[in-house]
């Protein structure tokens, strides 16, 4: 379908950035961009919750959210934010995590994994796995009832997908994985990379830049970087995969969902027509963000 009017307005807004895009940024400029968030007002309200606390999981900073006022054990959703492994933080994604806690009724653990280029691959992967492993090792600390799901958007979905197969290989049973417009293959050779290469918010050149910051020189077939290349996806946690029609990452997410299904893993794919990358975390700009979040929450409630 045509580009959604809200997506068209969003693309026009963000195209006003540097002429050379991300390619013009040095480390100082990257760090300066991290300190500001021009989209903050569109990320949703910072709804007051009965329990929000900053903690550390084996050296990795996390923030724990609970909307339920009780103190009994609950399912847990581990949330990995997006940002190309370069941008994003628990603070920037605070509104998203609060909303997920309210919608799912679960404890949400948001992970402040290390960012590139200062901390290149596999730092973010290692941090993500550290937190997931700690959840299973210390369920009482997290007020967990033992049911754990992972959720991520964009690069965060890459970390969630990797953590899902690491959990399988470690004998830990995840209840579900939610991958929102996930980064799954460093090859960048799908038709959606050609169709949506420029002009839809996340350009193909932007993704190439993110890969250079995070994993320059890394074998693109390494499944810790490209989960789509994982030789065996059988036995993974059931999955919900969300894609956006006008997104360079669309096809790899849809191929991954198909691979899971072919391997006998229950996987539900939902493409948001007319949407662009990034819509999920900006409910102030996209009606589809609210629709997608309620869909995700429904899927999580079903599997948790």
TATABEL-V506105 format. One record per pair of residues at least 6 apart in sequence whose C-alpha atoms are under 8 Angstrom apart, sorted by the first residue. I is the first residue (numbers start at 1). GAP is how many residues later the second one is. Records with the same first field share a line. If there is no record, write none. Layout:
# TATABEL-V506105
I->GAP / GAP
This chain:
# TATABEL-V506105
1->272 / 273
2->272
3->243 / 270 / 271 / 272
4->269 / 270 / 271
6->279 / 280
7->267 / 268 / 269 / 279
10->191 / 275
11->188 / 189 / 190
14->187
15->184 / 186
18->6
21->185
22->184 / 187
23->183 / 186
27->90
34->53 / 54
37->55
39->243
40->52
41->243
42->240 / 241 / 242 / 243
43->50 / 52 / 53 / 238 / 239 / 240 / 241
44->51 / 52 / 238 / 239 / 240
45->50
46->48 / 49 / 52
47->48 / 51 / 52
49->16 / 17 / 18 / 49
50->16 / 17 / 18 / 19
51->13 / 14 / 15 / 16 / 18
52->11 / 12 / 13 / 14
53->10 / 11 / 12
54->7 / 8 / 9 / 10
55->6 / 7 / 8 / 9
56->6
57->73 / 74 / 77
58->72 / 73 / 76
60->51 / 52 / 53 / 67 / 70 / 71
61->50 / 51 / 52
62->28 / 47 / 48 / 49 / 50
63->27 / 46 / 47 / 48
64->43 / 44 / 45 / 46 / 78
65->32 / 33 / 36 / 42 / 43 / 44
66->35 / 36 / 39 / 40 / 41 / 42
67->31 / 34 / 35 / 38 / 39 / 40
68->37 / 38
71->72
72->71
73->67 / 70 / 71 / 72
74->32 / 33 / 69 / 70 / 71 / 72 / 73
75->31 / 32 / 69 / 70 / 71 / 72 / 73 / 229
76->30 / 31 / 32 / 33 / 66 / 68 / 69 / 70 / 71 / 72 / 73
77->29 / 30 / 31 / 32 / 71 / 72 / 73 / 74
78->30 / 31 / 32 / 33 / 54 / 70 / 71 / 72 / 73
79->18 / 29 / 30 / 31 / 32 / 71 / 72 / 73 / 77
80->30 / 31 / 32 / 48 / 70 / 71 / 72 / 73 / 76 / 77 / 79 / 80
81->7 / 8 / 9 / 12 / 29 / 30 / 71 / 72 / 73 / 74 / 75 / 76
82->6 / 70 / 71 / 72 / 73 / 74 / 75
83->71 / 72 / 73
84->70 / 71 / 72 / 123 / 126 / 127
85->30 / 31 / 39 / 70 / 71 / 125 / 129
86->29 / 30 / 31 / 124 / 127 / 128
87->28
89->22 / 23 / 24
90->20 / 21 / 22
93->188
96->185
97->11 / 13
98->10
100->8 / 193 / 197
101->6 / 7
103->190 / 191 / 194
104->193 / 194 / 196 / 197
105->196
107->35 / 36 / 37
111->17 / 20
113->10 / 11 / 14 / 15
114->9 / 10 / 13
115->8 / 9
116->97 / 98
117->96 / 97
119->95
120->93 / 94 / 95
121->93 / 94
122->93 / 102
124->35
125->34 / 37 / 38 / 99
128->31 / 32 / 35
129->34 / 37
132->31 / 35
133->34
135->7 / 9 / 13
136->10 / 36
139->6 / 7
147->27 / 28 / 157
148->25 / 26 / 27 / 28 / 156
149->25 / 26 / 27 / 28 / 29 / 151 / 155
150->10 / 13 / 14 / 24 / 26 / 27 / 28
151->6 / 9 / 26 / 27 / 28 / 29
152->6 / 7 / 8 / 26 / 27 / 28 / 30
153->26 / 27 / 28 / 29 / 127
154->25 / 26 / 27 / 28 / 29 / 124
155->27 / 28
156->26
157->21 / 22 / 23 / 24 / 25 / 26
158->21 / 24 / 25 / 26 / 67 / 68 / 69
160->17 / 18 / 19
161->16 / 18 / 66
162->61 / 62 / 65
164->10 / 13 / 72 / 73
165->68 / 71
167->6 / 7
168->6 / 67 / 68 / 69
173->64
174->63
175->62 / 63 / 128 / 129
176->61 / 62 / 63 / 64 / 124 / 127 / 128
177->60 / 61 / 62 / 63
178->61 / 62 / 63 / 64 / 118
179->60 / 61 / 62 / 63
180->61 / 62 / 63 / 100
181->60 / 61 / 62 / 63 / 68 / 69 / 72 / 96
182->59 / 60 / 61 / 67 / 70 / 71
183->43 / 66 / 69 / 70
184->41 / 42 / 43 / 44 / 68 / 69 / 72
185->35 / 36 / 40 / 41 / 42 / 43 / 44 / 67
186->25 / 34 / 35 / 39 / 40
187->33
188->16
190->61 / 62
191->60
192->54 / 55 / 56 / 57 / 58 / 59
193->11 / 54 / 55 / 56
194->54
195->53
196->7 / 8 / 50 / 51 / 52
197->6 / 7 / 8 / 51
198->6
200->46 / 47 / 76 / 77
201->75 / 76
202->45 / 46 / 75
203->45
204->44
215->10
220->6
221->8
222->7 / 8
223->6 / 7
228->24 / 27 / 28
233->26 / 27 / 30
234->26 / 29 / 30 / 31
235->29 / 30
236->24 / 29
237->28
238->27 / 28 / 29
239->18 / 26 / 27 / 28 / 29
240->27 / 28 / 29 / 30 / 56 / 59
241->12 / 13 / 16 / 26 / 27 / 28 / 29
242->11 / 27 / 28 / 29 / 30
243->6 / 7 / 10 / 11 / 26 / 27 / 28 / 29
244->6 / 27 / 28 / 29 / 30 / 31 / 32 / 33
245->26 / 27 / 28 / 29 / 30 / 31
246->27 / 28 / 29 / 30 / 31
247->28 / 29 / 30
254->15
257->10 / 11 / 12
258->9
260->6 / 7
261->6
272->16
275->13
279->6 / 7 / 9 / 10
280->6 / 8 / 9 / 10 / 12 / 13
281->8
282->7
283->6 / 7
